[in-house]
Amino acid sequence: MTVKEYLNLFSNNGLVKVQVKFKDHDDSVATQTMNPIEINELISSSGKEFITQMTFDDWLFEIYKYEIDPIKNIITIRAKKSSSNG
């Protein structure tokens, strides 16, 4: 399975804001924008499930929740540090 890098996922064009919130971690990454069709980037290559791991500046994190707010046009990715990071 190929792990996707957050900064390479979205076009940064569009009206939907993508933000990341880290559990037990104060770091932050750039907020991006996307078009709604780009939600496909959050789906596994098999097309059967959402991705549950992602890298942020080459650091591996586990994705434990996606939140979609259709009124505010915001997707929030909730991530926690992977035990693989040591």
C-alpha positions as CSV (number, residue, x, y, z in Angstrom):
1,M,0.0,0.0,0.0
2,T,1.3,3.4,-1.0
3,V,1.0,6.1,1.7
4,K,-0.1,9.5,0.4
5,E,1.5,12.8,1.3
6,Y,-1.0,15.4,2.5
7,L,0.7,18.3,0.6
8,N,0.4,16.4,-2.7
9,L,-3.2,15.4,-2.4
10,F,-5.2,18.4,-3.4
11,S,-5.1,21.0,-6.2
12,N,-5.3,24.1,-3.9
13,N,-8.0,25.3,-6.3
14,G,-11.6,25.2,-5.2
15,L,-14.0,26.4,-2.6
16,V,-13.6,23.5,-0.1
17,K,-11.1,24.1,2.7
18,V,-9.0,21.2,4.0
19,Q,-7.6,21.4,7.4
20,V,-5.7,19.0,9.7
21,K,-6.0,18.6,13.4
22,F,-3.5,16.4,15.2
23,K,-4.4,14.5,18.4
24,D,-2.0,15.2,21.3
25,H,0.2,17.2,19.0
26,D,0.6,20.9,18.6
27,D,2.1,20.9,15.2
28,S,0.2,22.2,12.2
29,V,0.3,21.9,8.4
30,A,-0.9,24.2,5.7
31,T,-4.6,24.5,5.1
32,Q,-5.4,23.6,1.5
33,T,-8.3,24.0,-0.8
34,M,-9.9,21.6,-3.2
35,N,-12.8,20.9,-5.4
36,P,-15.4,18.4,-4.0
37,I,-14.5,15.8,-6.7
38,E,-11.1,15.6,-5.1
39,I,-12.6,13.7,-2.1
40,N,-11.5,10.7,-4.2
41,E,-8.0,11.3,-3.0
42,L,-9.1,10.2,0.5
43,I,-10.2,6.8,-0.8
44,S,-7.8,3.8,-1.0
45,S,-6.6,2.4,-4.3
46,S,-9.0,-0.5,-4.0
47,G,-11.9,2.0,-3.9
48,K,-13.4,0.1,-0.9
49,E,-12.4,2.2,2.0
50,F,-11.0,5.5,3.1
51,I,-7.2,5.8,3.6
52,T,-6.2,5.4,7.3
53,Q,-2.6,6.5,7.0
54,M,-1.0,9.6,5.5
55,T,2.3,11.4,5.7
56,F,2.8,15.0,6.7
57,D,6.2,16.3,5.7
58,D,7.3,12.6,5.5
59,W,6.1,11.8,9.0
60,L,3.6,8.9,9.2
61,F,0.3,9.5,10.9
62,E,-2.8,7.4,11.4
63,I,-6.1,9.0,10.2
64,Y,-8.8,8.3,12.7
65,K,-11.6,10.6,11.5
66,Y,-12.7,12.7,8.6
67,E,-15.2,15.4,9.3
68,I,-17.2,17.1,6.5
69,D,-19.0,20.3,7.1
70,P,-21.1,20.9,4.0
71,I,-22.4,24.3,5.2
72,K,-18.9,25.8,5.8
73,N,-17.3,23.8,2.9
74,I,-14.6,22.4,5.2
75,I,-13.1,18.9,5.5
76,T,-11.2,18.3,8.7
77,I,-8.7,15.4,8.7
78,R,-8.0,14.2,12.3
79,A,-4.7,12.4,12.6
80,K,-2.5,10.9,15.4
81,K,1.1,10.1,15.3
82,S,1.7,6.5,14.1
83,S,3.5,4.1,16.4
84,S,5.8,3.4,13.4
85,N,7.4,6.8,14.0
86,G,9.2,5.5,17.1
